[in-house]
Amino acid sequence: MAIINDGRQGYSVEENTVSITLLRSPIYPNPFLDYGRNKFTYAIYPHTGDWRNAQVPRRAYEFNQPLIIVEGTSGGEESFLEITNPAIMLEALKWGEDSGIVLRLYETYGVSACTEVRTSMGGEAIETDILELNNYGSVDLRNLCLKPYEIKTILIRSRG
């Protein structure tokens, strides 16, 4: 079982009881931190197997960032972007600072993991730093590997 929520960080497990702390109510440094009306969102996600097999990080992300559907003009069934390994999450998809499209990916299971990034975007894939200032060279999107909890920033520049 997993508890998924909208950002609460206090959990405890004691024997057969799982608890989530909804309010902190500190006295110092801000005695009015949780004062007033509060709203909480959480879900209980029962699953079989361990948290990796149940894809708990993905379910938590989906819970907090609901899918936005955007109609395209391709007229086909082609996917714009697919990451084949469920341990690797796409955190950001954005226009690059100077050019191209940036993918920010991270590994969620605490293991070294490789994935194929399938995309209909053509162009060269380059690993860069998080600020997109340093170019670390070309990467193969058919076999992109990340270390445990590693974040990678990939810039896809169109050819031409």
Residue pairs with C-beta under 8 A, 6 or more apart in sequence:
1 18
1 44
1 45
1 46
1 47
2 44
2 45
2 47
2 51
2 54
2 56
2 59
2 60
3 11
3 18
3 20
3 42
3 43
3 44
3 45
4 42
4 43
4 44
4 45
4 56
4 59
4 60
4 63
4 64
5 20
5 40
5 41
5 42
5 43
6 40
6 41
6 42
6 63
6 64
7 64
8 20
8 21
8 22
8 40
8 42
9 21
10 20
10 21
10 24
11 18
11 19
11 20
11 21
12 18
12 19
12 21
13 19
20 42
22 38
22 40
23 34
23 38
24 33
24 34
25 33
25 34
26 33
43 63
45 54
45 56
45 59
47 53
47 54
47 56
48 54
51 57
52 87
52 109
55 86
57 89
57 108
57 109
58 86
58 89
58 108
61 89
72 80
74 120
78 120
79 118
79 120
80 119
80 120
80 121
81 90
81 93
81 103
81 117
81 118
81 119
81 120
81 121
82 117
82 118
82 119
83 89
83 90
83 105
83 115
83 116
83 117
83 118
84 115
84 116
84 117
84 118
85 113
85 114
85 115
85 116
87 107
87 108
87 109
87 111
87 113
87 115
88 105
88 106
88 107
88 108
88 113
88 115
88 144
88 146
89 105
89 106
89 108
90 103
90 104
90 105
91 104
91 105
91 106
91 151
92 102
92 103
92 104
93 101
93 102
93 103
93 104
94 101
94 102
94 104
95 101
95 102
96 102
96 132
96 155
96 157
97 131
97 132
98 132
99 157
100 123
100 155
100 156
100 157
100 158
101 121
101 155
101 156
102 128
102 132
102 153
102 154
102 155
102 156
103 117
103 153
103 154
103 156
104 130
104 151
104 152
104 153
104 154
105 117
105 144
105 146
105 151
105 152
105 154
106 146
106 149
106 150
106 151
106 152
107 113
107 146
107 147
107 148
107 149
107 150
108 149
109 148
110 148
110 149
111 148
112 145
112 146
112 147
112 148
113 145
113 146
114 143
114 144
114 145
114 146
115 144
115 145
115 146
116 141
116 142
116 143
116 144
117 125
117 141
117 142
117 144
117 154
118 141
119 141
119 156
121 156
121 158
122 158
122 159
123 156
123 157
123 158
123 159
124 138
124 156
124 157
124 159
125 138
125 139
125 140
125 141
125 154
125 155
125 156
126 135
126 136
126 137
126 138
126 139
126 154
126 155
126 156
126 157
127 135
127 136
127 137
127 138
127 139
127 152
127 153
127 154
127 155
128 134
128 135
128 136
128 153
128 154
128 155
129 136
129 153
130 151
130 153
132 153
132 155
139 154
141 154
144 152
144 154
146 152
